[in-house]
Amino acid sequence: MTGFDPPLHLNGFPGLTICSLDDAARFLHEHQHEQHAIHNRAGILRRLQVAITPADEDDAAKAFIGWLEAEGLLLRSAPGQPDKP
């Protein structure tokens, strides 16, 4: 997995779409000083940056999504659409 299908939309970041592992790493790096980015941010960022094999990429993507969910940042649907369960 080199990308997210469908792309990820984040709560509190209108207009931001995460489509790839590079996008995810960039988001973590650019928002490292915000409160939500403190918990396990460095570990997730490292996994995204060093993922080489498809299995590594899949694990890194799942870890990023899990982190977003734990931080309450993951929107279940695109902005302007009703949330999916």
C-alpha positions as CSV (number, residue, x, y, z in Angstrom):
1,M,0.0,0.0,0.0
2,T,1.6,3.2,-1.1
3,G,-1.6,5.3,-0.7
4,F,-4.9,5.5,1.0
5,D,-8.0,4.5,-1.0
6,P,-10.2,6.3,-0.3
7,P,-8.0,9.3,0.7
8,L,-8.1,10.3,4.3
9,H,-9.8,13.5,5.5
10,L,-9.0,14.9,9.0
11,N,-11.1,16.5,11.6
12,G,-10.0,20.1,12.1
13,F,-8.0,20.3,8.9
14,P,-10.5,21.4,6.2
15,G,-9.1,21.0,2.7
16,L,-6.4,18.6,3.7
17,T,-6.4,15.2,2.0
18,I,-4.0,12.4,2.9
19,C,-3.5,10.3,-0.2
20,S,-0.1,8.7,0.4
21,L,2.4,7.6,3.0
22,D,4.4,10.7,2.1
23,D,1.4,12.9,2.7
24,A,1.0,11.2,6.1
25,A,4.6,11.7,7.0
26,R,4.5,15.3,5.9
27,F,1.4,15.9,8.1
28,L,3.1,14.5,11.1
29,H,6.2,16.5,10.5
30,E,4.4,19.8,9.8
31,H,2.1,19.5,12.9
32,Q,4.6,18.0,15.3
33,H,4.2,20.9,17.8
34,E,0.4,20.6,18.1
35,Q,-1.1,18.9,21.1
36,H,-2.6,16.0,19.1
37,A,0.8,15.2,17.6
38,I,2.5,14.4,20.8
39,H,1.3,10.9,21.5
40,N,3.5,8.3,19.6
41,R,4.0,10.7,16.8
42,A,7.7,10.0,16.4
43,G,7.2,6.2,16.2
44,I,4.5,6.5,13.6
45,L,6.6,9.0,11.6
46,R,9.5,6.7,11.6
47,R,7.4,3.8,10.4
48,L,6.1,5.9,7.5
49,Q,9.6,7.0,6.5
50,V,11.3,3.6,6.6
51,A,8.6,1.5,5.0
52,I,10.1,-0.2,2.0
53,T,8.3,-3.4,1.3
54,P,4.5,-3.6,0.6
55,A,4.1,-5.3,4.1
56,D,6.0,-2.4,5.7
57,E,3.9,0.1,3.9
58,D,0.7,-1.6,4.9
59,D,1.8,-1.8,8.5
60,A,2.8,1.9,8.5
61,A,-0.5,2.9,6.9
62,K,-2.5,0.9,9.5
63,A,-0.5,2.5,12.3
64,F,-1.1,6.0,11.0
65,I,-4.9,5.3,10.7
66,G,-4.9,3.9,14.2
67,W,-3.2,6.9,15.5
68,L,-5.6,9.2,13.7
69,E,-8.5,7.3,15.2
70,A,-7.1,7.4,18.7
71,E,-6.5,11.1,18.4
72,G,-10.0,11.7,17.1
73,L,-8.7,13.2,13.9
74,L,-10.0,10.7,11.3
75,L,-13.2,11.7,9.5
76,R,-15.2,8.7,8.4
77,S,-16.3,10.5,5.2
78,A,-15.3,13.3,3.0
79,P,-16.0,16.8,4.3
80,G,-19.6,17.9,3.6
81,Q,-20.8,14.3,3.5
82,P,-22.6,12.5,6.4
83,D,-20.3,10.4,8.6
84,K,-20.2,6.7,8.0
85,P,-20.5,4.4,11.0
